[in-house]
C-alpha cells in the first residue's frame, strides 16, 4: 500500500509542477462563478436553480474530464522523457501498482478539484438565492432544498 501512495504522491507533485492544479482550480472558479452571473434566469426559484446547476455541472464535468486526460498523458510522457519511468520500473514494484498509484493520484486530484467546484456552486447558489423575492425564496427552501429536511431528527411520540 505504501508503494501505491508513493506513486500517487509523485502524480500530485507532477500536477503541481505543471501548475495544472492551480490552473484548473482557477478555470473552475471563473467558469462556475462567471457563467451563471452572466446568464439571466426567469426570476423563479426553479428556473434559477435549473439554469445554475445545469450550466455549472456541465462546465465542471467538461473541465475535469479534460484535466484528467491532460494530466494523465502529460505525466506519463514526462516520466518517460526524463527516464523516471525506467527508474521506477526497475524497483521491486509491480506494473499494476504503478498504474494503480497513478490512477489514485488522478482520482485524488479530481476529488480535490470537485470539492473546490462544489463548494463554489453551493456558495453561489446561496448568495444568488438571497436576491430572489421572499416568495421565491420560500419556494426554494420548501421545494428545492428539500434534502436538508431529511437530516432533521424525528420527534419521539
JOTA-V654343 format. One record per residue. N is the residue number from 1. PHI is phi as a letter, one per 40 degrees, with the letter a starting at -180 (999 if undefined). Layout:
# JOTA-V654343
n:N phi:PHI
n:N phi:PHI
This chain:
# JOTA-V654343
n:1 phi:999
n:2 phi:c
n:3 phi:c
n:4 phi:c
n:5 phi:c
n:6 phi:c
n:7 phi:c
n:8 phi:c
n:9 phi:c
n:10 phi:c
n:11 phi:c
n:12 phi:c
n:13 phi:c
n:14 phi:c
n:15 phi:c
n:16 phi:c
n:17 phi:c
n:18 phi:c
n:19 phi:g
n:20 phi:c
n:21 phi:c
n:22 phi:c
n:23 phi:c
n:24 phi:c
n:25 phi:c
n:26 phi:c
n:27 phi:c
n:28 phi:c
n:29 phi:c
n:30 phi:c
n:31 phi:c
n:32 phi:c
n:33 phi:c
n:34 phi:c
n:35 phi:c
n:36 phi:c
n:37 phi:c
n:38 phi:c
n:39 phi:c
n:40 phi:c
n:41 phi:b
n:42 phi:c
n:43 phi:g
n:44 phi:c
n:45 phi:c
n:46 phi:c
n:47 phi:c
n:48 phi:c
n:49 phi:c
n:50 phi:c
n:51 phi:c
n:52 phi:c
n:53 phi:c
n:54 phi:c
n:55 phi:c
n:56 phi:c
n:57 phi:c
n:58 phi:c
n:59 phi:c
n:60 phi:c
n:61 phi:c
n:62 phi:c
n:63 phi:c
n:64 phi:c
n:65 phi:c
n:66 phi:c
n:67 phi:c
n:68 phi:c
n:69 phi:c
n:70 phi:c
n:71 phi:c
n:72 phi:c
n:73 phi:c
n:74 phi:c
n:75 phi:c
n:76 phi:c
n:77 phi:c
n:78 phi:c
n:79 phi:c
n:80 phi:c
n:81 phi:c
n:82 phi:c
n:83 phi:g
n:84 phi:c
n:85 phi:c
n:86 phi:c
n:87 phi:c
n:88 phi:c
n:89 phi:c
n:90 phi:c
n:91 phi:c
n:92 phi:c
n:93 phi:b
n:94 phi:c
n:95 phi:c
n:96 phi:c
n:97 phi:c
n:98 phi:c
n:99 phi:c
n:100 phi:c
n:101 phi:c
n:102 phi:c
n:103 phi:c
n:104 phi:c
n:105 phi:c
n:106 phi:c
n:107 phi:c
n:108 phi:c
n:109 phi:c
n:110 phi:c
n:111 phi:c
n:112 phi:c
n:113 phi:c
n:114 phi:c
n:115 phi:c
n:116 phi:c
n:117 phi:c
n:118 phi:c
n:119 phi:c
n:120 phi:c
n:121 phi:c
n:122 phi:c
n:123 phi:c
n:124 phi:c
n:125 phi:c
n:126 phi:c
n:127 phi:c
n:128 phi:c
n:129 phi:c
n:130 phi:c
n:131 phi:c
n:132 phi:c
n:133 phi:c
n:134 phi:d
n:135 phi:c
n:136 phi:c
n:137 phi:c
n:138 phi:c
n:139 phi:c
n:140 phi:c
n:141 phi:c
n:142 phi:c
n:143 phi:b
n:144 phi:b
n:145 phi:c
n:146 phi:c
n:147 phi:c
n:148 phi:c
n:149 phi:c
n:150 phi:c
n:151 phi:c
n:152 phi:c
n:153 phi:c
n:154 phi:c
n:155 phi:c
n:156 phi:c
n:157 phi:c
